Amino acid sequence: MADSEAILATQEPGLQHHFDDSPQQLESSTLGMWVFLVTEVMFFGGMFGAYTVYRNMYPEAFASTSHFMNVTIGAINTGVLIFSSFTMVLAVRSAQLGQKKALITFLVLTLVLGCIFLSLKDVEYHEKWVDHHIPGPGFQYQDPRYVHQAQILFFLYFAMTGMHAIHMIVGAGLLTTRREGTRIYYRLAGDRVGDLWTALRDVARDHVAGLERLADAYLGDRDGLEVIDRDELAARIRRRQVVVLDVRPTAEFASGHIAGARSLPITELRRRLRSLPKDAEVVAYCRGPYCVYADDAVRELRRKGFRARRLVDGFPEWKRAGLPVAAGHD
């Protein structure tokens, strides 16, 4: 015990236990940062290289996509990224000088600028969703001559800006990561992050003009969709009076779902409709009140003659309300 206390007493301040001394710790952290920067250069260098190649191959198609890019938001976000880099450098410098108050100030400024970046990207991404410019089976483009070439541009756009967004979310501590082989899994850092997202969404709903109009454009006409609140659904589940469908992807179902729900991803709904009892009421849910999967599921079920409703919100709200949940594929 005395020996352990003597070792701790002689250890250099700020030295982590797995390093022999401060120079080794500094060398290791410097090497780690350079490795990180090299991987960033490799990733974004490849992306910009691909953009350059395809831009030269399809100049007319890529030029036509510029009409669907928000130049104002792009310019603002460029300024935000440059200035946030500057405030982060100032934060590092403050840490080196031992200026704790300045360090906290610059870190908070960097976080605020990062949140501005994410908010602006949310607006841009929503525009692309409404215009069906998300690469994939649902992609649509106004000029039929450039459908395939334009999709390449939008793929590069989402890949590069999306990577920036993921960096920001992880850096802010809102997401945690774990690696399994060649895969990296992201998850919310805690339940409080979900609470933060819900609060921001509710504030936007109550105070941002035009949000409901944007939601209607995204979700379509919801007038014919009946909803059920959480308390009523919980009571009907206890009395076994309802079939509950989780229409999210199976990986999300396995990580957590309403206790007693069945996993039936929206992509498999039509193929597996015969497995549902025709005389039972069906309730579909997904990620929240603006999740389109539940709406699409209810519309499809009602077209096939089922009595179907959607949960008023989604699994995150159900879990935060303390209602029964389960995990796994069963």
Buried (B, 14 or more C-beta within 10 A) or exposed (E): EEEEEEEEEEEEEEEEEEBEEEEEBEEEEEEEEEEEEEEEEEEBEEBEEBBEEBBEEBEEBBEBBEEBBBEEBEEBBEEBBEBBEBBBEBBEEBBEEEBEEBBEBBBEBBBEBBBBBBEBBEEBBBBBBEEEBBBEEEBEBEEEEBEEBBBBBBBBBBBBBEBBBBEBBBEBEBBEEEEEEEEEEEEBBEEEBBEEBBEEBEEEEEEEEEBEEBBEEEBEEBEEBEBBEBEBBBEBBEEEEBBBBBBBBBEBBBEBBBEBBBBBBBEEBEEEBEEBEEEEBBBBBBBBBBBBBBBBBBBBBBEBEBBBBBBBBBBBBBBEEEBEBEEEEE
